[in-house]
């Protein structure tokens, strides 16, 4: 091409012209040659830009401006560059390039054109100038086109572009600007397409982001696009997230780009159909192969035809990722293990559970995780490996289509977890050796196995576990030798392992509740609260009974002035306990207190941790709860409320059966209802039995700590919690080969350090506690959303409680706002009008107990405890999963 040619058609450009047209133009030329749908157009070469600045004597002006820019403040830079851009845009264009532009413009014959910058240093493999230069849409005549071209030239000198060239060392005077003129696609929908997910590197799957109208709404960030992820090999849809696209950008009558509102019905619909998604994904693979590296592609759809507007390399992409970088960890155990775990607890769990926790589930699904780790200890806390379950989802037919986003609420970590679990590249997943044929053949047996997991079987399990726990509870540990105690610990772990072996029964009952919910919605009522009301007031749930019995204990104390006076005196339990024996009423109360502790004293916050003292060991904590309850008597009656709830649930059951006139449907409903109700009870009661076993284990460990400290083997009794079980056994047998004091000191120091760190609920890749900075929280949000798990609407004062072992009390009518809940939190539910939690799930403890008490509850709100303040008036709508801060 000769230099005097200032304009050239896209069909005439050769690869050797890259320095004249820029890489953006050249990428369009390549796609055009591939037969892909590129809008027709032409390119104003960099020669025209060079001609413009030379003819108008701007070279020296630019040189002196660059020198000036390097000596002034950023604020002054902005003003200097603004003047330079105005000068470039205001100078007249030479006759020859003007004539050529006009000729090509007329020949194009477009109603509107798009004018886009294409700098000669833009979108190189090692650098990206994406979004730094101008684009002008809706141009309708040659004069307007020429003015837009000059503005594109001037955009070489924005502050952002100048600073970027300075940073990467590109000579400003050697960068020229070409400009692409193309027919404007008045898009019905538009967006961007990444041929590989930048989060995962070149192996990542194809990502499509889409919105209605022109792409300006997406590029400017004024609309959140729909997001879709397509498997790069088989083009199956792995993940999709629809957004509410409230506006779209369109051309008005004056050919100006304007924003217009989208009707709500349309805003929540998909901007792409399945055929368009497949077509875009195929194009993505073709373009990436042509260019030899992952690409960022802009596209538009007009009258159901797809057009490609540009393609650039994705420069910000990791090429090499270690195994650690590719793992996803989530803190699912935080409900029962929210804190730093001690060595003795970890060793107990590993010995009792180990890698085998989910092996029965994986075997049922015909999967094998092999040596892939199930868990990891991060900043002293237990995290499970989500890559295993991502692989399961990828394998099993029908599971991929599940919308995991429905379960995440506003919890950003869980939202990204749901996204990544479904979109992670195959190479990041463990090989589960899954056989679809074997799964299909085994499926009938699996279904039969589930059917045989009857409520009666669960009751027999519980009776057997309870009998063993009672036997352990009656054991006089003080009469045993230290070696005998360590032997008992091993036997107790075997019993604990037997309990864990019932996980398949738990899995089978977890499956039933979602099925019941679908049956209720389809056959009985479109009201989403039906299932929740059918699972309320079940009566036999140990943890829920604990809260009600504590309230009954408070009402018993309130009935006798002397007992009431003793409790409200403010003295500790040790001081007032002997005084109860002086009256008949006091003795009656003391008996009820002991009965309560015998039945429920094994509970506490973070119950799986052996280091934590139980309610039976912390009577003053229970005493404070009683004092709070006594002050609320007359304002609320949880026992009467619960009894009413039982009657309403029983009445609803009858109504549902009467509505189901079809005998088969009624039979299915009855089976699902009984299994769901008994399953919820079993889930809580078996967990209570597990905690009873752990409480016995704690008593043994405490006794061993006492004896080892008396012998001087350890300094303090609670040092024993910083030893592993096998190390304790060695210490008891006097076979320790290490400096035990030094070992304990080092572990205590690490424990104390980890307590100062609060890692996120979900971790992607490696976690460096020394570099971790929590994401900022917008504390001015007035509306939050989450997963509604127990129906109802309540308005009241918020009570934010971060730990269930503090002096904080929930008063009658207040709304409990907590990070999570476990059985140690149950007393706070008794007086609460509603519950809001940062974390949780449909089958988590807090959800089950909230349903049992008939309390509206929303979980997975994310940062509720950081946004909502104690004393604020909030409304909890647990039908829609929405919390409003009213005051």
ChimeraX attribute file (.defattr): number of C-alpha atoms within 10 A of each C-alpha:
attribute: neighborCount
match mode: 1-to-1
recipient: residues
	/A:1	12
	/A:2	5
	/A:3	11
	/A:4	11
	/A:5	14
	/A:6	23
	/A:7	26
	/A:8	19
	/A:9	16
	/A:10	24
	/A:11	14
	/A:12	11
	/A:13	19
	/A:14	13
	/A:15	12
	/A:16	10
	/A:17	15
	/A:18	17
	/A:19	19
	/A:20	26
	/A:21	30
	/A:22	26
	/A:23	24
	/A:24	26
	/A:25	29
	/A:26	24
	/A:27	21
	/A:28	25
	/A:29	21
	/A:30	21
	/A:31	21
	/A:32	17
	/A:33	13
	/A:34	13
	/A:35	8
	/A:36	17
	/A:37	17
	/A:38	22
	/A:39	20
	/A:40	18
	/A:41	24
	/A:42	23
	/A:43	28
	/A:44	27
	/A:45	29
	/A:46	26
	/A:47	20
	/A:48	26
	/A:49	25
	/A:50	17
	/A:51	16
	/A:52	22
	/A:53	18
	/A:54	12
	/A:55	14
	/A:56	15
	/A:57	12
	/A:58	17
	/A:59	15
	/A:60	11
	/A:61	13
	/A:62	18
	/A:63	12
	/A:64	11
	/A:65	16
	/A:66	18
	/A:67	10
	/A:68	13
	/A:69	18
	/A:70	12
	/A:71	10
	/A:72	12
	/A:73	9
	/A:74	13
	/A:75	9
	/A:76	13
	/A:77	20
	/A:78	16
	/A:79	11
	/A:80	18
	/A:81	22
	/A:82	16
	/A:83	12
	/A:84	19
	/A:85	19
	/A:86	14
	/A:87	14
	/A:88	23
	/A:89	20
	/A:90	13
	/A:91	15
	/A:92	14
	/A:93	21
	/A:94	13
	/A:95	9
	/A:96	12
	/A:97	22
	/A:98	17
	/A:99	15
	/A:100	15
	/A:101	24
	/A:102	17
	/A:103	13
	/A:104	19
	/A:105	21
	/A:106	11
	/A:107	10
	/A:108	17
	/A:109	12
	/A:110	18
	/A:111	13
	/A:112	19
	/A:113	27
	/A:114	22
	/A:115	26
	/A:116	24
	/A:117	30
	/A:118	30
	/A:119	27
	/A:120	22
	/A:121	21
	/A:122	21
	/A:123	20
	/A:124	16
	/A:125	12
	/A:126	9
	/A:127	16
	/A:128	17
	/A:129	18
	/A:130	14
	/A:131	12
	/A:132	18
	/A:133	22
	/A:134	19
	/A:135	19
	/A:136	18
	/A:137	23
	/A:138	23
	/A:139	24
	/A:140	16
	/A:141	15
	/A:142	18
	/A:143	13
	/A:144	11
	/A:145	23
	/A:146	20
	/A:147	16
	/A:148	23
	/A:149	27
	/A:150	22
	/A:151	22
	/A:152	28
	/A:153	28
	/A:154	23
	/A:155	27
	/A:156	22
	/A:157	24
	/A:158	19
	/A:159	19
	/A:160	16
	/A:161	18
	/A:162	19
	/A:163	16
	/A:164	16
	/A:165	16
	/A:166	13
	/A:167	9
	/A:168	9
	/A:169	9
	/A:170	13
	/A:171	10
	/A:172	17
	/A:173	10
	/A:174	8
	/A:175	16
	/A:176	23
	/A:177	29
	/A:178	29
	/A:179	29
	/A:180	27
	/A:181	27
	/A:182	23
	/A:183	22
	/A:184	21
	/A:185	25
	/A:186	21
	/A:187	24
	/A:188	21
	/A:189	22
	/A:190	30
	/A:191	27
	/A:192	24
	/A:193	25
	/A:194	26
	/A:195	32
	/A:196	29
	/A:197	26
	/A:198	22
	/A:199	15
	/A:200	21
	/A:201	18
	/A:202	19
	/A:203	19
	/A:204	24
	/A:205	26
	/A:206	28
	/A:207	25
	/A:208	27
	/A:209	22
	/A:210	26
	/A:211	33
	/A:212	29
	/A:213	26
	/A:214	27
	/A:215	24
	/A:216	21
	/A:217	23
	/A:218	22
	/A:219	14
	/A:220	9
	/A:221	9
	/A:222	15
	/A:223	21
	/A:224	18
	/A:225	25
	/A:226	22
	/A:227	20
	/A:228	21
	/A:229	28
	/A:230	25
	/A:231	21
	/A:232	23
	/A:233	12
	/A:234	9
	/A:235	17
	/A:236	14
	/A:237	20
	/A:238	23
	/A:239	23
	/A:240	21
	/A:241	15
	/A:242	18
	/A:243	18
	/A:244	18
	/A:245	26
	/A:246	19
	/A:247	21
	/A:248	23
	/A:249	25
	/A:250	22
	/A:251	18
	/A:252	12
	/A:253	7
	/A:254	9
	/A:255	14
	/A:256	14
	/A:257	16
	/A:258	14
	/A:259	18
	/A:260	14
	/A:261	11
	/A:262	15
	/A:263	11
	/A:264	12
	/A:265	8
	/A:266	13
	/A:267	19
	/A:268	15
	/A:269	13
	/A:270	20
	/A:271	23
	/A:272	20
	/A:273	9
	/A:274	10
	/A:275	9
	/A:276	15
	/A:277	18
	/A:278	15
	/A:279	12
	/A:280	23
	/A:281	28
	/A:282	17
	/A:283	19
	/A:284	24
	/A:285	19
	/A:286	16
	/A:287	23
	/A:288	19
	/A:289	13
	/A:290	13
	/A:291	15
	/A:292	10
	/A:293	16
	/A:294	27
	/A:295	25
	/A:296	23
	/A:297	23
	/A:298	19
	/A:299	23
	/A:300	25
	/A:301	21
	/A:302	14
	/A:303	9
	/A:304	13
	/A:305	11
	/A:306	21
	/A:307	19
	/A:308	22
	/A:309	24
	/A:310	20
	/A:311	27
	/A:312	24
	/A:313	26
	/A:314	25
	/A:315	19
	/A:316	13
	/A:317	15
	/A:318	11
	/A:319	10
	/A:320	10
	/A:321	12
	/A:322	10
	/A:323	10
	/A:324	11
	/A:325	14
	/A:326	18
	/A:327	18
	/A:328	23
	/A:329	25
	/A:330	21
	/A:331	22
	/A:332	19
	/A:333	14
	/A:334	20
	/A:335	22
	/A:336	19
	/A:337	18
	/A:338	21
	/A:339	17
	/A:340	22
	/A:341	24
	/A:342	21
	/A:343	22
	/A:344	23
	/A:345	22
	/A:346	22
	/A:347	18
	/A:348	22
	/A:349	17
	/A:350	13
	/A:351	16
	/A:352	21
	/A:353	19
	/A:354	15
	/A:355	16
	/A:356	15
	/A:357	17
	/A:358	16
	/A:359	18
	/A:360	16
	/A:361	16
	/A:362	18
	/A:363	13
	/A:364	16
	/A:365	21
	/A:366	22
	/A:367	24
	/A:368	20
	/A:369	22
	/A:370	13
	/A:371	9
	/A:372	15
	/A:373	13
	/A:374	21
	/A:375	16
	/A:376	15
	/A:377	13
	/A:378	18
	/A:379	22
	/A:380	21
	/A:381	21
	/A:382	21
	/A:383	22
	/A:384	19
	/A:385	19
	/A:386	25
	/A:387	23
	/A:388	25
	/A:389	18
	/A:390	24
	/A:391	23
	/A:392	25
	/A:393	18
	/A:394	19
	/A:395	19
	/A:396	16
	/A:397	12
	/A:398	9
	/A:399	11
	/A:400	18
	/A:401	13
	/A:402	12
	/A:403	15
	/A:404	17
	/A:405	18
	/A:406	11
	/A:407	19
	/A:408	25
	/A:409	25
	/A:410	23
	/A:411	22
	/A:412	16
	/A:413	18
	/A:414	21
	/A:415	20
	/A:416	16
	/A:417	24
	/A:418	20
	/A:419	20
	/A:420	20
	/A:421	24
	/A:422	26
	/A:423	25
	/A:424	26
	/A:425	23
	/A:426	17
	/A:427	10
	/A:428	21
	/A:429	21
	/A:430	19
	/A:431	17
	/A:432	17
	/A:433	12
	/A:434	19
	/A:435	14
	/A:436	15
	/A:437	10
	/A:438	12
	/A:439	18
	/A:440	14
	/A:441	11
	/A:442	14
	/A:443	15
	/A:444	11
	/A:445	12
	/A:446	16
	/A:447	11
	/A:448	10
	/A:449	15
	/A:450	17
	/A:451	11
	/A:452	13
	/A:453	17
	/A:454	18
	/A:455	19
	/A:456	12
	/A:457	12
	/A:458	21
	/A:459	16
	/A:460	11
	/A:461	16
	/A:462	17
	/A:463	13
	/A:464	12
	/A:465	20
	/A:466	19
	/A:467	11
	/A:468	15
	/A:469	22
	/A:470	13
	/A:471	9
	/A:472	17
	/A:473	17
	/A:474	9
	/A:475	12
	/A:476	8
	/A:477	18
	/A:478	12
	/A:479	9
	/A:480	14
	/A:481	13
	/A:482	20
	/A:483	14
	/A:484	11
	/A:485	21
	/A:486	23
	/A:487	13
	/A:488	17
	/A:489	20
	/A:490	16
	/A:491	12
	/A:492	20
	/A:493	20
	/A:494	15
	/A:495	18
	/A:496	22
	/A:497	19
	/A:498	14
	/A:499	21
	/A:500	19
	/A:501	17
	/A:502	14
	/A:503	15
	/A:504	18
	/A:505	21
	/A:506	18
	/A:507	15
	/A:508	21
	/A:509	25
	/A:510	18
	/A:511	13
	/A:512	19
	/A:513	23
	/A:514	15
	/A:515	15
	/A:516	22
	/A:517	19
	/A:518	14
	/A:519	17
	/A:520	21
	/A:521	16
	/A:522	11
	/A:523	14
	/A:524	16
	/A:525	14
	/A:526	11
	/A:527	11
	/A:528	16
	/A:529	19
	/A:530	20
	/A:531	24
	/A:532	23
	/A:533	22
	/A:534	27
	/A:535	26
	/A:536	24
	/A:537	26
	/A:538	20
	/A:539	15
	/A:540	15
	/A:541	20
	/A:542	20
	/A:543	25
	/A:544	25
	/A:545	19
	/A:546	22
	/A:547	25
	/A:548	20
	/A:549	19
	/A:550	22
	/A:551	23
	/A:552	18
	/A:553	19
	/A:554	25
	/A:555	17
	/A:556	17
	/A:557	25
	/A:558	21
	/A:559	12
	/A:560	13
	/A:561	10
	/A:562	16
	/A:563	23
	/A:564	19
	/A:565	12
	/A:566	19
	/A:567	22
	/A:568	17
	/A:569	11
	/A:570	13
	/A:571	13
	/A:572	15
	/A:573	17
	/A:574	10
	/A:575	10
	/A:576	15
	/A:577	16
	/A:578	12
	/A:579	15
	/A:580	19
	/A:581	15
	/A:582	10
	/A:583	12
	/A:584	10
	/A:585	18
	/A:586	21
	/A:587	17
	/A:588	15
	/A:589	20
	/A:590	20
	/A:591	14
	/A:592	18
	/A:593	17
	/A:594	13
	/A:595	13
	/A:596	16
	/A:597	20
	/A:598	12
	/A:599	15
	/A:600	23
	/A:601	20
	/A:602	23
	/A:603	26
	/A:604	25
	/A:605	23
	/A:606	26
	/A:607	26
	/A:608	23
	/A:609	26
	/A:610	25
	/A:611	20
	/A:612	15
	/A:613	18
	/A:614	23
	/A:615	19
	/A:616	19
	/A:617	14
	/A:618	14
	/A:619	17
	/A:620	15
	/A:621	18
	/A:622	20
	/A:623	18
	/A:624	20
	/A:625	20
	/A:626	24
	/A:627	19
	/A:628	20
	/A:629	27
	/A:630	21
	/A:631	14
	/A:632	17
	/A:633	16
	/A:634	8
	/A:635	12
	/A:636	17
	/A:637	17
	/A:638	20
	/A:639	17
	/A:640	10
	/A:641	13
	/A:642	20
	/A:643	14
	/A:644	14
	/A:645	22
	/A:646	22
	/A:647	12
	/A:648	16
	/A:649	21
	/A:650	16
	/A:651	12
	/A:652	15
	/A:653	18
	/A:654	11
	/A:655	12
	/A:656	19
	/A:657	17
	/A:658	11
	/A:659	13
	/A:660	15
	/A:661	10
	/A:662	10
	/A:663	10
	/A:664	10
	/A:665	14
	/A:666	17
	/A:667	13
	/A:668	12
	/A:669	22
	/A:670	16
	/A:671	14
	/A:672	20
	/A:673	22
	/A:674	16
	/A:675	23
	/A:676	25
	/A:677	19
	/A:678	21
	/A:679	24
	/A:680	25
	/A:681	26
	/A:682	24
	/A:683	21
	/A:684	22
	/A:685	20
	/A:686	23
	/A:687	19
	/A:688	21
	/A:689	21
	/A:690	22
	/A:691	22
	/A:692	24
	/A:693	25
	/A:694	23
	/A:695	24
	/A:696	21
	/A:697	24
	/A:698	22
	/A:699	16
	/A:700	20
	/A:701	24
	/A:702	19
	/A:703	18
	/A:704	26
	/A:705	24
	/A:706	19
	/A:707	17
	/A:708	21
	/A:709	16
	/A:710	13
	/A:711	10
	/A:712	11
	/A:713	17
	/A:714	19
	/A:715	17
	/A:716	13
	/A:717	18
	/A:718	16
	/A:719	20
	/A:720	28
	/A:721	24
	/A:722	23
	/A:723	22
	/A:724	17
	/A:725	22
	/A:726	14
	/A:727	19
	/A:728	22
	/A:729	20
	/A:730	15
	/A:731	19
	/A:732	20
	/A:733	12
	/A:734	10
	/A:735	11
	/A:736	15
	/A:737	9
	/A:738	9
	/A:739	8
	/A:740	18
	/A:741	12
	/A:742	10
	/A:743	12
	/A:744	19
	/A:745	13
	/A:746	13
	/A:747	17
	/A:748	17
	/A:749	11
	/A:750	14
	/A:751	18
	/A:752	13
	/A:753	14
	/A:754	19
	/A:755	15
	/A:756	11
	/A:757	15
	/A:758	15
	/A:759	19
	/A:760	16
	/A:761	18
	/A:762	20
	/A:763	20
	/A:764	18
	/A:765	15
	/A:766	15
	/A:767	16
	/A:768	11
	/A:769	15
	/A:770	7
	/A:771	7
	/A:772	12
	/A:773	12
	/A:774	9
	/A:775	7
	/A:776	6
	/A:777	11
	/A:778	10
	/A:779	12
	/A:780	9
	/A:781	11
	/A:782	14
	/A:783	12
	/A:784	19
	/A:785	24
	/A:786	28
	/A:787	28
	/A:788	29
	/A:789	27
	/A:790	33
	/A:791	26
	/A:792	23
	/A:793	19
	/A:794	20
	/A:795	19
	/A:796	20
	/A:797	23
	/A:798	27
	/A:799	26
	/A:800	26
	/A:801	21
	/A:802	15
	/A:803	16
	/A:804	22
	/A:805	16
	/A:806	10
	/A:807	11
	/A:808	16
	/A:809	21
	/A:810	25
	/A:811	22
	/A:812	24
	/A:813	19
	/A:814	25
	/A:815	33
	/A:816	26
	/A:817	28
	/A:818	23
	/A:819	24
	/A:820	25
	/A:821	30
	/A:822	22
	/A:823	26
	/A:824	22
	/A:825	23
	/A:826	24
	/A:827	24
	/A:828	22
	/A:829	25
	/A:830	28
	/A:831	27
	/A:832	26
	/A:833	26
	/A:834	30
	/A:835	27
	/A:836	33
	/A:837	26
	/A:838	22
	/A:839	29
	/A:840	28
	/A:841	20
	/A:842	18
	/A:843	15
	/A:844	19
	/A:845	23
	/A:846	29
	/A:847	24
	/A:848	26
	/A:849	32
	/A:850	27
	/A:851	24
	/A:852	28
	/A:853	28
	/A:854	25
	/A:855	26
	/A:856	27
	/A:857	33
	/A:858	36
	/A:859	34
	/A:860	28
	/A:861	26
	/A:862	26
	/A:863	20
	/A:864	25
	/A:865	21
	/A:866	16
	/A:867	16
	/A:868	24
	/A:869	18
	/A:870	15
	/A:871	14
	/A:872	16
	/A:873	18
	/A:874	22
	/A:875	21
	/A:876	28
	/A:877	22
	/A:878	27
	/A:879	19
	/A:880	16
	/A:881	26
	/A:882	20
	/A:883	24
	/A:884	17
	/A:885	20
	/A:886	13
	/A:887	11
